[in-house]
């Protein structure tokens, strides 16, 4: 009898522990679902040069984002400073291009499964949305309207008067970088706020066969991303169709028959 009671007690205890474990799993799942996934939202550039105005993220646009994600919960708006540069090259670039950088970023937090649809919902509103790992510590949640600034142009050098020479890197375009200084220039892309694999896709052709490079360039196409190609030679590889060629060693920016000279940035 004692053994039977002990067995029953053990079974009940096991059931209680199992129930507690199940509740913990459910609570964790609920917490994960309630925790927002954060996106940096900004208007895309539509041309290689020239200014692009900001976009106001107001209540109406937030409602459109919710509808695009098929979500009943409203996204959360926040602002945060631009990402801090990492390493000496990015810090040098950030100092040289400081005047062209926006002072804040527009962040949108999405709860639940709607986060998977956020990039497409944003595209339907004429915006780009890039997921960020965590909400920055300096971010501030905003209850009203937030202004989303476009990303700054990528500064590749300066002209004779010290004025920045920039390229906007619009989605769908291809920018080819030539010269030994190319890898160092490409290293500065994160300092502009651009996300590798999102806003830009770098196709490194150094040490690659031309056929392999062309294949990788084609595979990297995405309607929301600019392809930045590091050329293995001073000329554009045959089969890669460039909108802009930046020759860092010669100091030339070429677009069709238009050639703009520049002084390379002192990054090292």
C-alpha positions in Angstrom: 0.0 0.0 0.0 2.8 2.3 0.9 4.5 1.7 -2.4 1.2 2.4 -4.2 0.8 5.7 -2.4 4.4 6.6 -3.0 4.0 5.8 -6.7 0.9 7.9 -6.9 2.6 10.8 -5.1 5.5 10.6 -7.4 3.3 10.6 -10.5 1.4 13.6 -9.2 4.6 15.4 -8.4 5.9 14.6 -11.9 2.7 15.9 -13.4 3.0 19.1 -11.4 6.6 19.6 -12.5 5.7 18.9 -16.1 2.8 21.3 -15.9 5.1 24.0 -14.4 7.6 23.3 -17.2 4.9 23.6 -19.8 3.8 26.9 -18.3 7.4 28.2 -18.4 7.7 27.3 -22.0 4.4 28.9 -22.8 5.3 32.1 -20.8 8.7 32.2 -22.7 6.9 31.8 -26.0 4.4 34.6 -25.1 7.2 36.9 -23.9 9.2 36.2 -27.2 6.1 36.9 -29.2 5.4 40.2 -27.3 9.0 41.3 -27.6 9.2 43.7 -30.6 11.5 43.0 -33.5 13.1 46.3 -34.4 13.7 47.7 -37.9 15.6 50.8 -39.2 13.1 52.4 -41.6 14.2 55.0 -44.2 13.1 56.2 -47.7 15.2 54.8 -50.5 17.2 56.9 -52.9 15.8 56.8 -56.5 18.9 58.3 -58.3 22.6 58.0 -58.1 23.0 61.7 -57.1 21.0 64.4 -55.6 19.1 64.9 -52.3 16.1 62.8 -51.2 13.6 64.3 -48.8 12.6 62.7 -45.5 9.3 60.9 -44.9 7.0 61.5 -41.9 5.9 58.3 -40.2 2.5 59.4 -38.8 -0.5 57.5 -37.6 -1.9 57.0 -41.1 1.4 55.4 -42.3 1.6 53.2 -39.2 -1.9 51.9 -40.0 -0.8 51.1 -43.5 2.2 49.2 -42.1 -0.1 47.2 -39.8 -2.4 46.4 -42.7 0.5 45.3 -44.8 1.7 42.9 -42.1 -1.9 41.7 -41.4 -1.3 42.5 -37.8 -3.8 43.8 -35.2 -1.1 45.2 -33.0 0.3 48.7 -33.9 4.0 49.1 -34.4 6.1 51.1 -31.9 8.1 54.1 -33.1 11.4 55.1 -31.7 14.4 57.3 -32.5 18.1 56.5 -32.0 21.5 58.0 -32.9 23.3 56.6 -35.9 25.4 53.4 -35.3 28.8 54.1 -33.9 31.7 53.4 -36.3 33.8 50.3 -35.5 37.6 50.3 -36.1 40.0 53.1 -37.2 38.9 53.2 -40.9 35.2 53.6 -40.0 36.0 56.2 -37.4 38.1 58.2 -39.8 35.4 58.1 -42.4 32.7 59.1 -39.9 34.8 62.1 -38.9 35.3 63.1 -42.6 31.6 62.6 -43.5 30.1 63.9 -40.2 28.3 66.8 -41.7 26.4 64.6 -44.1 25.1 62.1 -41.6 21.6 62.3 -40.1 21.4 63.0 -36.4 18.9 60.3 -35.7 17.5 57.0 -37.1 13.8 56.1 -37.3 13.1 52.7 -35.7 9.9 50.7 -35.9 9.2 47.8 -33.4 6.9 45.0 -34.5 5.5 42.3 -32.2 4.3 38.9 -33.3 4.7 37.1 -36.6 4.1 40.4 -38.5 7.9 41.1 -38.4 8.5 38.6 -41.2 6.3 40.8 -43.5 7.7 44.1 -42.3 10.1 44.6 -45.2 7.3 44.1 -47.7 4.8 46.2 -45.8 7.4 49.0 -45.7 8.1 48.6 -49.5 4.3 49.1 -50.1 4.6 52.4 -48.3 7.7 53.5 -50.3 10.1 52.7 -47.5 13.0 50.3 -46.8 13.0 48.4 -43.5 16.2 46.6 -42.2 16.1 44.5 -39.1 18.5 45.4 -36.4 19.7 43.0 -33.6 18.5 45.0 -30.6 17.0 48.3 -29.7 20.0 50.6 -29.0 20.4 51.7 -25.4 20.1 55.4 -26.4 16.8 54.9 -28.3 13.7 56.8 -27.2 10.2 55.5 -27.8 8.0 58.2 -29.5 4.2 58.4 -29.3 3.7 60.9 -32.1 5.1 61.4 -35.6 8.7 60.4 -36.4 10.7 61.7 -39.4 12.6 59.0 -41.3 15.6 60.5 -43.1 17.2 58.8 -46.1 20.7 57.3 -45.7 23.5 59.7 -46.6 25.4 59.5 -49.8 28.5 57.3 -49.7 31.5 59.7 -49.7 34.2 58.3 -52.0 36.4 61.3 -51.9 36.5 65.1 -52.3 36.9 67.4 -55.2 39.5 70.1 -55.7 37.6 72.5 -53.4 37.3 69.9 -50.6 33.6 69.3 -51.4 32.5 65.6 -50.8 32.0 63.5 -53.9 29.2 61.0 -53.0 27.1 58.2 -54.6 23.6 57.5 -53.3 23.7 53.7 -53.9 20.0 53.3 -54.9 18.4 49.9 -54.7 18.9 47.8 -57.9 22.0 49.7 -59.0 25.6 48.4 -59.3 28.7 50.3 -58.2 32.1 48.9 -59.2 35.1 49.8 -57.1 38.5 49.5 -58.8 42.0 50.0 -57.4 44.1 48.8 -54.5 42.3 51.3 -52.2 39.0 49.7 -53.0 38.8 47.3 -50.0 39.5 50.2 -47.6 36.8 52.3 -49.1 34.2 49.4 -49.0 35.1 49.0 -45.3 33.5 52.4 -44.7 30.0 51.3 -45.8 28.7 50.4 -42.3 29.6 53.9 -41.1 27.0 55.3 -43.5 24.3 53.3 -41.7 24.0 50.8 -44.5 23.4 47.1 -43.6 25.6 44.5 -45.4 23.3 42.0 -47.1 20.4 44.5 -46.8 21.0 48.0 -48.1 24.1 46.9 -49.9 25.5 43.6 -51.0 29.3 43.5 -51.5 30.5 41.1 -54.2 34.3 40.7 -53.6 35.9 39.8 -56.9 39.5 39.9 -55.8 41.2 36.7 -56.6 38.1 35.4 -58.4 37.7 34.2 -62.0 35.7 36.6 -64.1 33.1 34.0 -64.8 32.6 33.3 -61.1 32.4 37.0 -60.3 29.8 37.6 -63.0 27.7 34.6 -61.7 28.0 35.9 -58.1 27.0 39.4 -59.2 23.9 38.1 -61.0 22.9 36.0 -58.0 23.3 39.0 -55.6 20.6 41.0 -57.4 17.7 42.2 -55.1 15.2 45.0 -55.8 15.9 46.5 -52.4 19.7 46.3 -52.4 22.6 48.0 -54.2 25.4 45.7 -55.4 28.9 47.0 -54.7 31.5 45.0 -56.7 35.2 44.9 -55.8 36.8 44.5 -59.2 39.9 42.3 -59.4 41.5 44.6 -62.1 41.5 48.3 -63.0 38.8 47.7 -65.5 35.2 46.6 -65.1 34.9 42.8 -65.6 33.2 41.8 -68.9 29.6 40.7 -68.1 29.2 43.0 -65.1 27.0 46.0 -66.0 27.9 49.0 -63.8 25.9 52.1 -63.2 28.9 53.8 -61.6 32.6 53.0 -61.6 34.8 54.4 -58.8 38.5 54.1 -59.5 40.1 54.8 -56.2 43.7 54.7 -57.4 43.2 57.1 -60.4 40.7 59.2 -58.5 37.8 59.0 -61.0 34.1 58.4 -60.8 32.7 57.3 -64.1 29.1 57.1 -65.1 28.6 56.6 -68.9 30.5 59.4 -70.6 30.5 61.5 -67.4 33.8 61.5 -65.5 34.3 63.3 -62.2 37.7 63.5 -60.6 38.2 63.3 -56.9 40.8 63.0 -54.2 40.7 59.7 -52.3 39.9 59.8 -48.6 42.9 59.6 -46.2 41.5 56.5 -44.4 44.9 55.1 -43.3 
